[in-house]
Every structure is written in structure tokens, then in C-alpha cells.
């Protein structure tokens, strides 16, 4: 590809003559069309000039983009030794974008960070950052996000790379609905979509998209992609056994891929041509092509073409009746496939793990947003209900006290009130458990999600209401003392070191309540009941829970 470089001064002049609203779009085009093709020294001089000028005019989106572009350049052209520096650039750009809440920039940076980890085979991290990008883009809306086609291509490419062709097809089909920042990404998307259809054995669609990509590559005179797409189109005809159409396309691919140093494409193509020779029993011609393939494979690092090469070598040795060598190559192919499957399994695990985490995160966000709109109404409703209950309860107690003339009647009334009080707490706990069970059943019914939110909120508020306040405990203690006269004074006299919370627990034990009921009244977890009992036993020097219960019963 021939790239015209007008010079550093020229591109700054273009930016200076562009209005602020369009400046970032123009800067991205300059980077994609010109700066990305320069050597590292020229590219970083240009990006640093862009950064300095953006700083001087206080154009923060352009400043962030220039830092991100430095990381992107290192990601594209350098291997692991410079990836740490690329991550530093991305992190710096992300911090600036987050402080200014520039969501579009955040999504773009997250996607670039995901690709960086992907190139390092760190798949959990790669998907984590790509999913973060997707969360932001979905809120913005794909139709409103200026880089939707690029992001959807990236996601579709990864799914295709790891064999999930149906998911890849969905993302890539969505990607071509939006405009591309440059023709190269359009070609990549059409090619990957053709590959997905080819692997799904939907050959008509594969031919359609390979031809569209090939037309685009020829239109911009891109030799490398003209070769790659010719080979991919030829491979479809090869699978359809239309060899007369396949062979010219495969030969074109091999010639152009070798000329443009696209070693992986060249290797796949020459191996496929060797396969055709073996079909025709042209053993010597196939051997020569496989020797060429071996030389080409040594120039690239992708291990997948080697599997195809090893299988064809095994087939060649079988024709030559060299069975030991054939078995050796088959075994080598098996080992490489095993390693590639391990790589794929790592990604599958990551996808499942991240999907659960993201769904939980989105659920929490939606719940919080719903609670914001309902919080005031629910709070006021609860306050009114509590006040009404307190007023009614006060009136009942007052009327009952007026009617009581004898100590026995007063005692009986107190017993009834205390029983009602405890039963109401039990009923609340039962209601909470009932709501929780209903909510768990509703989790399997997405269409009733709104109902799910409301029931979760009601359950949460009931749980809060079941935690007794100090005033509640004063009321409880007055009722309790009428039934168990002198209980608290005897307890304090015999065991002065007990805290108020420990005294309350012993009072609830006196009523023979379960741990769950006591926890509901005290507003603590059932495990805390067990720990408090252990602490009490140590203070009053009793051996076990049975002895503690007997002691409480005797008070």
C-alpha cells in the first residue's frame, strides 16, 4: 500500500482549520489513513505534536485521543516487550476520559485494552474490558456510537477466531449496517463474515461476502487483501469441489500473499493446492508444494496452519508408504490441536464467567434506578403505616388499662399483649421468607421482571422494619417485666458484667424463641446468636447451651 505523507505541519494545519465538533473525527482519520503507516519515530513525533497542540487549546477529547493512539500504535506493531508501555498509555487516557465522563472515549479505550490483552492470550482480561465497552455502548446506543462498526467487528472477529461462528455472524451482520471509518475495516468485516458463513457451510452467503470484500479491496488497490480474499473465495469453491474455479483464485492468493508478506494466507493456500495435487495422485508436485509451505510457515507464528500442513504431510507419506512418518505427523497434528483447544477452552470459561458477572451488574443497576423513583413513596407509606399501628396499639393498651381493676386481669392482659407482639414478629419473618421464595420463582420469568423488582423491594423494607429500635425494646421490656417480674433486676444482680444486648438475648431465650426468631427481633444474623451465646457462657461460667438454657429457665 502506498501512503501519501503530507508532513507534520500539513496535518496540524488540517486540524487547525477544522471546527471543534469535527476535529476528533478528522484526527482519527489522519491517524488511520496516515500516521498508523509510519515508522515508530515519525508516528510518535506526529502524535506528540497533536497532544501538545490539543493541550495548548484545551481540547480534551483530542488530547485523550492522541494518548490512546500512542497505545494503539504500540499494540498494533510491537510484541509483548512494548505492551506494558501501550497499557500505560491506555490507562492514562482512560483516567482522563473517566474524570470528564466522556463515555464514547471510555468505550473506545476499553475496547483497545481488550484487544491488547487478547493479543497476549489473556482472555479473561480481554473479555472483561470488551464487556465494559459494550455496557457503555449499549447505553449510548449502537446507532449513536460513532465507532459501532469497529467495535462490532472486533467482537465478531474474536467469536469467529474461537469457533463460535453463529455469534460471530450476528455481530458482523450488525457491524455492516453502520459506516466504517476507513475501507480497510470494511474489508476485514466482510472477509470475517464470509469466513463465518463458510464454517457454517452456508456457502452462497460466504461467496457473496467474499466477493463484496474482494471488490472493495480491488477498488482501493489493496494487494494484500486482494490476495487473501481471492484465496478465501477459492477455498469455498474448493469445498464445493468446483476445482476449475478454485485453482486460479488460490494461485492468485499465493502470489499476492507472498508479495505482500501475508505468510499465514500464503501457507494455507499452498497447502490447499498440495491437497488438490494429492487428490489427483500428483505425489511429486504435492511434495514440492508442501516443502514451499514449510518455508512459509517458518516465517509466521500462527500455529493453526501447521495442523493443516501436518495432516497433508501425513497423507503424502501414506501415498509413499512411509507409515512411520505419517503416524508421526498425525501425532504432531493431534498435539497442536490439543493446545489450540486449551486456548479455546480458556476463552469459553472466561465468557461464561464474565456473562454471569455482567448480568448481575446490570441487574443491580436496574434495581437501583427503580429504587430511586420509588424510594420516597415507599418510605412515606411505611412511615404512615407505622404511625397508624402505633396509634391503634396505644389506644388499645390505654382502653384495656382503664378496664383492668385487678392485678390478675392486668397480668393476663400483659401476657396476651406480649404473645401478640411476638407472633407479629414471627408473621413478619414468615412473610419475608414467603416473598423470597416467590421472588426466586419469578427469576425464571423475565417477562415479569418489574414484578420481581417490586417484591424484592417490599421484602427488603420488611426486613428492615423487623429490626427493633430502642423504643421497641423499652415497650417489650415493660411487657416482659409484667410477666417475668424481676427478671432483669435479678439478672443484673447475679451477672453484672452482661451487656444490654446479652441481657436482651437471655430475655428472648426465656420466651423459648428459635434462633431465627431471635435474630429477626434483634436485627442480626442467626450466626451472631450463636456467637453471643458462646460469649455469655464464658462470662457466667456455664459448660454448654443446655446448662445456659436451664439457668435462664430458673431465673
C-alpha positions as CSV (number, residue, x, y, z in Angstrom):
1,X,0.0,0.0,0.0
2,X,1.3,3.4,-0.9
3,X,0.6,6.1,1.7
4,X,1.0,9.8,1.0
5,X,2.5,11.5,4.0
6,X,2.0,15.3,3.6
7,X,4.2,16.1,6.6
8,X,3.6,17.0,10.2
9,X,2.9,20.6,9.6
10,X,0.2,19.8,7.0
11,X,-1.8,17.5,9.2
12,X,-1.8,20.1,12.0
13,X,-2.9,22.7,9.5
14,X,-5.8,20.5,8.6
15,X,-6.8,20.1,12.3
16,X,-6.5,23.9,12.9
17,X,-8.8,24.6,10.0
18,X,-11.4,22.1,11.3
19,X,-14.2,23.2,13.7
20,X,-14.1,21.8,17.2
21,X,-17.2,19.5,16.6
22,X,-15.5,17.7,13.8
23,X,-11.9,17.8,14.9
24,X,-11.8,14.5,16.7
25,X,-13.3,12.7,13.6
26,X,-10.7,14.3,11.3
27,X,-7.9,13.4,13.8
28,X,-9.0,9.8,13.8
29,X,-9.0,9.7,10.0
30,X,-5.5,11.2,9.9
31,X,-4.3,8.6,12.3
32,X,-5.9,5.6,10.5
33,X,-5.0,6.8,7.0
34,X,-1.5,8.2,7.5
35,X,0.1,8.0,11.0
36,X,-0.5,4.3,11.6
37,X,1.5,3.5,8.5
38,X,4.6,5.5,9.5
39,X,7.6,4.1,11.3
40,X,7.5,4.4,15.1
41,X,9.7,7.5,15.3
42,X,7.7,9.5,12.8
43,X,4.4,8.3,14.2
44,X,5.2,9.3,17.8
45,X,6.6,12.7,16.8
46,X,3.4,13.4,15.0
47,X,1.2,12.1,17.9
48,X,3.2,14.1,20.4
49,X,2.7,17.3,18.3
50,X,-1.0,16.6,18.2
51,X,-1.0,16.0,22.0
52,X,0.9,19.3,22.7
53,X,-1.4,21.3,20.4
54,X,-4.5,19.8,22.0
55,X,-3.1,20.7,25.4
56,X,-2.5,24.3,24.4
57,X,-6.0,24.9,23.1
58,X,-7.6,22.9,25.9
59,X,-9.3,20.3,23.6
60,X,-9.5,17.4,26.0
61,X,-11.2,14.9,23.6
62,X,-8.4,15.4,21.1
63,X,-5.8,15.2,23.9
64,X,-7.2,11.9,25.1
65,X,-7.3,10.5,21.6
66,X,-3.7,11.4,20.9
67,X,-2.6,9.4,24.1
68,X,-4.8,6.5,23.2
69,X,-3.4,6.5,19.6
70,X,0.1,6.1,21.0
71,X,-1.0,3.0,22.9
72,X,-2.8,1.7,19.8
73,X,0.3,2.1,17.6
74,X,2.4,0.1,20.1
75,X,-0.4,-2.5,20.3
76,X,-0.5,-2.9,16.5
77,X,3.2,-3.0,15.7
78,X,5.1,-4.3,18.8
79,X,5.0,-7.6,20.6
80,X,5.0,-8.2,24.3
81,X,8.1,-6.2,25.2
82,X,6.2,-2.9,24.4
83,X,2.8,-4.0,25.5
84,X,3.4,-2.7,29.0
85,X,4.0,0.8,27.6
86,X,0.9,0.5,25.5
87,X,-1.1,-0.3,28.6
88,X,0.3,2.8,30.3
89,X,-0.9,5.0,27.5
90,X,-4.4,3.4,27.6
91,X,-4.6,3.8,31.4
92,X,-3.6,7.4,31.2
93,X,-6.2,8.1,28.5
94,X,-8.9,6.2,30.4
95,X,-8.3,8.2,33.6
96,X,-8.7,11.5,31.7
97,X,-11.8,10.3,30.0
98,X,-13.4,9.0,33.2
99,X,-12.7,12.3,35.1
100,X,-14.5,14.2,32.3
101,X,-17.2,11.5,31.9
102,X,-16.5,11.2,28.1
103,X,-18.3,7.9,27.6
104,X,-17.5,7.5,23.9
105,X,-13.8,7.8,24.6
106,X,-14.1,5.4,27.6
107,X,-15.7,2.7,25.5
108,X,-13.1,3.1,22.7
109,X,-10.2,2.8,25.3
110,X,-11.8,-0.2,27.0
111,X,-12.1,-1.9,23.6
112,X,-8.4,-1.2,22.8
113,X,-7.3,-2.5,26.2
114,X,-9.3,-5.7,25.5
115,X,-7.5,-6.2,22.2
116,X,-4.2,-5.7,23.9
117,X,-4.9,-8.5,26.4
118,X,-6.3,-10.6,23.5
119,X,-3.1,-10.4,21.6
120,X,-1.3,-11.6,24.8
121,X,-3.7,-14.6,25.1
122,X,-5.1,-13.1,28.4
123,X,-8.6,-13.9,27.5
124,X,-10.4,-13.3,30.9
125,X,-9.0,-9.7,31.0
126,X,-9.7,-9.2,27.3
127,X,-13.4,-10.1,27.6
128,X,-13.6,-8.1,30.9
129,X,-12.6,-4.9,29.1
130,X,-14.6,-5.6,26.0
131,X,-17.7,-6.2,28.1
132,X,-17.1,-2.9,29.9
133,X,-17.0,-1.2,26.5
134,X,-20.2,-3.0,25.5
135,X,-22.0,-1.8,28.6
136,X,-21.2,1.8,27.8
137,X,-22.0,1.4,24.1
138,X,-25.4,-0.2,24.8
139,X,-26.4,2.8,27.0
140,X,-25.3,5.2,24.2
141,X,-27.0,3.0,21.6
142,X,-25.1,1.4,18.7
143,X,-26.8,3.8,16.3
144,X,-25.5,6.8,18.3
145,X,-22.0,5.4,18.8
146,X,-19.6,6.7,16.1
147,X,-17.3,3.6,16.2
148,X,-20.1,1.0,16.3
149,X,-18.9,-0.8,13.2
150,X,-15.3,-1.1,14.5
151,X,-16.4,-2.4,17.9
152,X,-18.9,-4.9,16.5
153,X,-16.2,-6.1,14.1
154,X,-13.7,-6.6,16.9
155,X,-16.2,-8.7,18.9
156,X,-17.3,-10.7,15.9
157,X,-13.7,-11.4,14.9
158,X,-12.9,-12.9,18.3
159,X,-16.0,-15.1,18.3
160,X,-15.1,-16.3,14.8
161,X,-11.5,-16.9,15.9
162,X,-12.6,-19.2,18.6
163,X,-15.2,-21.1,16.7
164,X,-18.5,-19.5,17.8
165,X,-19.5,-18.8,14.2
166,X,-23.2,-18.2,14.8
167,X,-22.4,-15.5,17.4
168,X,-19.8,-14.0,15.1
169,X,-22.3,-13.8,12.2
170,X,-24.7,-11.9,14.4
171,X,-22.2,-9.2,15.4
172,X,-20.6,-8.9,12.0
173,X,-24.0,-8.6,10.2
174,X,-24.8,-5.8,12.7
175,X,-21.4,-4.2,12.0
176,X,-22.0,-3.7,8.3
177,X,-25.2,-1.8,9.0
178,X,-23.1,1.2,10.1
179,X,-20.5,3.2,8.3
180,X,-16.7,2.4,8.6
181,X,-14.0,5.0,9.4
182,X,-11.9,3.5,6.5
183,X,-12.2,0.9,3.8
184,X,-9.7,-1.4,5.5
185,X,-12.1,-2.2,8.3
186,X,-15.0,-2.7,5.8
187,X,-12.8,-5.3,4.0
188,X,-11.9,-7.0,7.3
189,X,-15.5,-7.2,8.4
190,X,-16.7,-8.6,5.0
191,X,-13.9,-11.2,5.0
192,X,-14.6,-12.4,8.6
193,X,-18.3,-12.6,7.9
194,X,-17.5,-14.7,4.8
195,X,-15.4,-17.0,7.0
196,X,-18.2,-17.4,9.5
197,X,-20.6,-18.4,6.8
198,X,-18.1,-20.7,5.2
199,X,-17.6,-22.5,8.5
200,X,-21.4,-22.7,8.9
201,X,-21.4,-24.3,5.5
202,X,-23.7,-21.6,4.1
203,X,-21.6,-21.3,1.0
204,X,-23.8,-19.0,-1.0
205,X,-23.6,-16.3,1.7
206,X,-19.9,-16.9,2.1
207,X,-19.3,-16.3,-1.7
208,X,-21.5,-13.2,-1.5
209,X,-19.5,-11.5,1.2
210,X,-16.1,-12.7,-0.1
211,X,-16.9,-11.1,-3.4
212,X,-18.1,-7.8,-1.8
213,X,-14.8,-7.7,0.2
214,X,-12.8,-8.5,-2.9
215,X,-14.5,-5.7,-4.9
216,X,-13.7,-3.3,-2.1
217,X,-10.0,-4.4,-1.9
218,X,-9.6,-4.0,-5.7
219,X,-11.2,-0.6,-5.6
220,X,-8.6,0.7,-3.2
221,X,-5.8,-1.3,-4.9
222,X,-5.0,-3.2,-1.7
223,X,-2.8,-6.1,-2.9
224,X,-2.6,-8.0,0.3
225,X,-6.4,-8.2,0.9
226,X,-7.0,-8.9,-2.8
227,X,-4.8,-12.0,-2.4
228,X,-6.4,-13.1,1.0
229,X,-10.0,-12.7,-0.3
230,X,-9.1,-14.5,-3.5
231,X,-7.8,-17.4,-1.5
232,X,-10.9,-17.5,0.8
233,X,-13.2,-17.4,-2.2
234,X,-11.2,-20.1,-3.8
235,X,-11.5,-22.2,-0.6
236,X,-15.3,-22.1,-0.8
237,X,-15.2,-23.4,-4.4
238,X,-12.7,-26.0,-3.2
239,X,-15.1,-27.2,-0.6
240,X,-17.8,-27.3,-3.2
241,X,-15.4,-29.3,-5.4
242,X,-15.6,-26.6,-8.2
243,X,-11.9,-27.0,-8.8
244,X,-11.7,-25.2,-12.1
245,X,-12.9,-22.0,-10.3
246,X,-10.9,-22.7,-7.1
247,X,-7.4,-23.2,-8.6
248,X,-7.0,-19.8,-10.3
249,X,-8.2,-18.0,-7.2
250,X,-5.9,-20.0,-5.0
251,X,-2.9,-19.3,-7.2
252,X,-3.7,-15.6,-7.2
253,X,-3.8,-15.7,-3.4
254,X,-0.5,-17.4,-3.1
255,X,1.3,-14.9,-5.5
256,X,-0.2,-11.8,-3.9
257,X,0.2,-13.0,-0.3
258,X,3.8,-13.9,-0.9
259,X,4.4,-10.5,-2.5
260,X,2.7,-8.6,0.4
261,X,4.3,-10.9,3.1
262,X,1.0,-12.3,4.3
263,X,2.6,-15.6,5.3
264,X,-0.4,-17.2,7.0
265,X,-2.6,-16.7,4.0
266,X,0.2,-17.9,1.6
267,X,0.8,-21.0,3.8
268,X,-2.8,-22.0,3.9
269,X,-3.2,-21.6,0.1
270,X,-0.1,-23.6,-1.0
271,X,-1.1,-26.4,1.4
272,X,-4.6,-26.4,-0.2
273,X,-3.0,-26.6,-3.7
274,X,-0.9,-29.5,-2.4
275,X,-4.1,-31.2,-1.2
276,X,-5.6,-30.9,-4.7
277,X,-2.4,-32.5,-6.2
278,X,-2.8,-35.4,-3.8
279,X,-6.4,-35.8,-4.9
280,X,-5.1,-36.2,-8.5
281,X,-2.3,-38.5,-7.2
282,X,0.4,-36.0,-8.3
283,X,2.6,-37.0,-5.4
284,X,5.8,-35.3,-6.5
285,X,4.0,-32.0,-7.2
286,X,2.3,-32.2,-3.8
287,X,5.7,-32.8,-2.1
288,X,7.2,-29.7,-3.7
289,X,4.3,-27.5,-2.6
290,X,4.5,-28.8,1.0
291,X,8.2,-28.0,1.0
292,X,7.3,-24.5,0.0
293,X,4.6,-24.4,2.7
294,X,7.2,-25.5,5.3
295,X,9.4,-22.5,4.4
296,X,6.4,-20.1,4.5
297,X,5.2,-21.5,7.9
298,X,8.6,-20.7,9.4
299,X,8.0,-17.0,8.8
300,X,4.9,-16.7,10.9
301,X,3.8,-17.6,14.4
302,X,0.2,-18.8,13.9
303,X,0.0,-22.5,14.8
304,X,-3.3,-23.3,13.1
305,X,-1.9,-23.6,9.5
306,X,0.6,-26.1,10.9
307,X,-2.2,-28.5,11.7
308,X,-3.4,-28.5,8.0
309,X,0.3,-28.8,6.9
310,X,0.9,-31.8,9.2
311,X,-2.2,-33.6,8.0
312,X,-1.2,-33.2,4.4
313,X,2.3,-34.4,5.2
314,X,0.8,-37.5,6.8
315,X,-1.3,-38.0,3.7
316,X,1.8,-37.6,1.4
317,X,3.8,-40.1,3.5
318,X,0.8,-42.5,3.3
319,X,1.0,-42.4,-0.5
320,X,4.7,-43.0,-0.3
321,X,4.1,-45.9,2.1
322,X,6.2,-44.3,4.8
323,X,3.8,-45.1,7.5
324,X,6.1,-44.3,10.5
325,X,6.5,-40.7,9.2
326,X,2.8,-40.5,8.5
327,X,1.9,-41.5,12.1
328,X,4.5,-39.1,13.5
329,X,2.8,-36.1,11.6
330,X,-0.6,-37.2,12.7
331,X,0.5,-37.3,16.3
332,X,2.0,-33.8,15.9
333,X,-1.2,-32.5,14.4
334,X,-3.1,-34.1,17.4
335,X,-0.9,-32.3,20.0
336,X,-1.2,-28.9,18.3
337,X,-5.0,-29.3,18.1
338,X,-5.0,-30.1,21.8
339,X,-3.1,-27.0,22.6
340,X,-5.4,-24.9,20.4
341,X,-8.4,-26.4,22.1
342,X,-6.9,-25.5,25.5
343,X,-6.6,-21.9,24.3
344,X,-10.3,-22.0,23.1
345,X,-11.5,-23.6,26.4
346,X,-9.9,-20.7,28.3
347,X,-11.9,-18.2,26.4
348,X,-15.2,-20.2,26.8
349,X,-14.7,-20.3,30.6
350,X,-14.0,-16.6,30.6
351,X,-17.1,-15.8,28.5
352,X,-19.3,-17.8,30.9
353,X,-17.8,-16.2,34.0
354,X,-18.0,-12.7,32.6
355,X,-21.6,-13.2,31.4
356,X,-22.7,-14.0,34.9
357,X,-20.9,-11.1,36.4
358,X,-22.2,-8.6,33.8
359,X,-25.8,-9.8,34.1
360,X,-25.6,-9.4,37.9
361,X,-24.1,-5.9,37.5
362,X,-26.8,-4.9,35.0
363,X,-29.5,-6.3,37.3
364,X,-28.1,-4.3,40.2
365,X,-28.0,-1.1,38.1
366,X,-31.6,-1.5,37.0
367,X,-32.7,-2.2,40.6
368,X,-31.0,0.9,41.9
369,X,-32.6,3.0,39.1
370,X,-36.0,1.6,40.0
371,X,-35.5,2.2,43.7
372,X,-34.6,5.9,43.1
373,X,-38.0,6.5,41.6
374,X,-39.9,4.6,44.3
375,X,-37.9,5.3,47.4
376,X,-39.7,8.4,48.5
377,X,-43.2,6.9,48.0
378,X,-42.3,3.6,49.8
379,X,-40.6,5.5,52.7
380,X,-43.6,7.7,53.3
381,X,-46.0,4.8,53.0
382,X,-44.1,2.8,55.6
383,X,-44.0,5.8,58.0
384,X,-47.7,6.3,57.7
385,X,-48.3,2.6,58.4
386,X,-46.1,2.6,61.4
387,X,-47.7,5.7,62.8
388,X,-51.2,4.2,62.4
389,X,-50.1,0.9,64.0
390,X,-48.6,2.8,66.9
391,X,-51.7,5.0,67.4
392,X,-54.0,2.0,67.3
393,X,-51.8,0.0,69.6
394,X,-51.6,2.9,72.1
395,X,-55.4,3.3,72.0
396,X,-55.9,-0.4,72.6
397,X,-53.5,-0.5,75.5
398,X,-54.9,2.6,77.0
399,X,-58.5,1.3,76.9
400,X,-57.5,-2.1,78.2
401,X,-55.7,-0.5,81.1
402,X,-58.8,1.5,82.1
403,X,-60.9,-1.6,82.1
404,X,-58.5,-3.6,84.3
405,X,-59.2,-3.3,88.0
406,X,-57.4,-6.2,89.4
407,X,-53.8,-7.3,89.3
408,X,-54.7,-10.7,87.9
409,X,-56.6,-9.1,85.0
410,X,-53.6,-6.7,84.3
411,X,-51.3,-9.7,84.3
412,X,-53.5,-11.7,81.9
413,X,-53.7,-8.6,79.6
414,X,-49.9,-8.2,79.6
415,X,-49.4,-11.9,78.7
416,X,-51.8,-11.5,75.8
417,X,-50.1,-8.3,74.5
418,X,-46.7,-9.9,74.7
419,X,-47.9,-13.0,72.9
420,X,-49.4,-10.8,70.1
421,X,-46.2,-8.8,69.9
422,X,-44.1,-12.0,69.4
423,X,-46.5,-13.5,67.0
424,X,-46.5,-10.4,64.8
425,X,-42.7,-10.7,64.6
426,X,-43.0,-14.3,63.6
427,X,-45.6,-13.5,61.0
428,X,-43.3,-10.8,59.5
429,X,-40.4,-13.3,59.3
430,X,-42.7,-15.8,57.6
431,X,-43.9,-13.2,55.2
432,X,-40.3,-12.2,54.3
433,X,-39.4,-15.9,53.6
434,X,-42.6,-16.3,51.5
435,X,-41.7,-13.2,49.4
436,X,-38.2,-14.5,49.0
437,X,-39.5,-17.9,47.7
438,X,-41.9,-16.1,45.3
439,X,-39.1,-13.9,44.0
440,X,-36.8,-16.9,43.4
441,X,-39.6,-18.4,41.3
442,X,-40.1,-15.2,39.4
443,X,-36.4,-15.2,38.4
444,X,-37.2,-17.8,35.8
445,X,-39.8,-15.5,34.2
446,X,-38.0,-12.5,32.5
447,X,-41.3,-11.0,31.3
448,X,-42.3,-10.4,35.0
449,X,-39.1,-8.5,35.8
450,X,-41.0,-5.4,37.0
451,X,-43.0,-7.5,39.5
452,X,-39.7,-9.1,40.6
453,X,-38.2,-5.7,41.5
454,X,-41.3,-4.6,43.4
455,X,-41.3,-7.8,45.5
456,X,-37.6,-7.6,46.2
457,X,-38.1,-4.0,47.4
458,X,-41.0,-4.9,49.7
459,X,-39.1,-7.9,51.1
460,X,-36.1,-5.6,51.8
461,X,-38.2,-3.0,53.6
462,X,-40.0,-5.6,55.7
463,X,-36.6,-7.0,56.7
464,X,-35.6,-3.5,57.9
465,X,-38.8,-3.0,59.7
466,X,-38.3,-6.2,61.7
467,X,-35.2,-4.8,63.3
468,X,-36.4,-3.4,66.7
469,X,-35.4,0.1,67.8
470,X,-34.6,1.2,71.4
471,X,-38.2,2.4,71.9
472,X,-39.4,-1.0,70.7
473,X,-37.2,-2.7,73.3
474,X,-38.5,-0.4,76.1
475,X,-42.0,-1.3,75.2
476,X,-41.0,-5.0,75.0
477,X,-39.2,-4.8,78.4
478,X,-42.2,-3.2,80.1
479,X,-44.5,-6.0,78.8
480,X,-41.9,-8.7,79.7
481,X,-41.4,-7.4,83.3
482,X,-45.2,-7.8,83.9
483,X,-44.9,-11.5,83.0
484,X,-41.4,-12.2,84.4
485,X,-41.3,-9.9,87.4
486,X,-37.8,-9.0,88.5
487,X,-36.1,-10.9,85.6
488,X,-33.8,-8.1,84.5
489,X,-33.0,-6.9,88.1
490,X,-32.2,-10.4,89.2
491,X,-30.1,-10.9,86.0
492,X,-28.1,-7.7,86.6
493,X,-27.6,-8.5,90.3
494,X,-26.3,-12.1,89.6
495,X,-24.3,-11.2,86.4
496,X,-23.4,-7.5,86.5
497,X,-20.9,-8.0,83.6
498,X,-23.5,-8.8,81.0
499,X,-24.0,-6.1,78.3
500,X,-27.5,-4.8,77.4
501,X,-27.5,-6.9,74.1
502,X,-26.6,-10.0,76.1
503,X,-29.4,-9.3,78.6
504,X,-31.8,-9.0,75.7
505,X,-30.8,-12.3,74.2
506,X,-31.3,-14.1,77.6
507,X,-34.8,-12.5,77.8
508,X,-35.7,-13.9,74.3
509,X,-34.3,-17.3,75.4
510,X,-36.7,-17.1,78.4
511,X,-39.5,-17.0,75.8
512,X,-38.3,-20.2,74.1
513,X,-37.8,-18.5,70.7
514,X,-35.9,-20.1,67.9
515,X,-32.5,-18.7,66.7
516,X,-34.1,-17.3,63.5
517,X,-36.9,-15.6,65.5
518,X,-34.4,-14.1,67.9
519,X,-32.2,-12.9,65.1
520,X,-35.2,-11.3,63.4
521,X,-36.1,-9.4,66.6
522,X,-32.5,-8.3,67.3
523,X,-31.8,-7.4,63.7
524,X,-28.8,-9.7,63.4
525,X,-27.8,-12.8,61.6
526,X,-28.6,-16.3,63.1
527,X,-24.9,-17.0,63.4
528,X,-24.5,-13.9,65.6
529,X,-27.0,-15.5,68.0
530,X,-24.6,-18.5,68.4
531,X,-21.6,-16.3,69.0
532,X,-23.4,-14.2,71.6
533,X,-24.4,-17.3,73.5
534,X,-20.8,-18.5,73.5
535,X,-19.7,-15.2,74.9
536,X,-22.4,-15.3,77.6
537,X,-21.4,-18.9,78.6
538,X,-17.8,-17.7,79.2
539,X,-18.9,-14.7,81.3
540,X,-21.2,-16.7,83.6
541,X,-19.1,-19.9,83.5
542,X,-21.5,-22.5,82.2
543,X,-20.5,-25.5,80.2
544,X,-22.8,-25.7,77.3
545,X,-26.1,-24.4,75.8
546,X,-28.2,-26.8,77.7
547,X,-26.8,-25.6,81.0
548,X,-27.3,-22.0,79.8
549,X,-31.0,-22.7,79.0
550,X,-31.5,-24.4,82.4
551,X,-30.0,-21.3,84.1
552,X,-32.3,-18.9,82.2
553,X,-35.3,-21.1,82.9
554,X,-34.6,-20.9,86.7
555,X,-34.4,-17.1,86.8
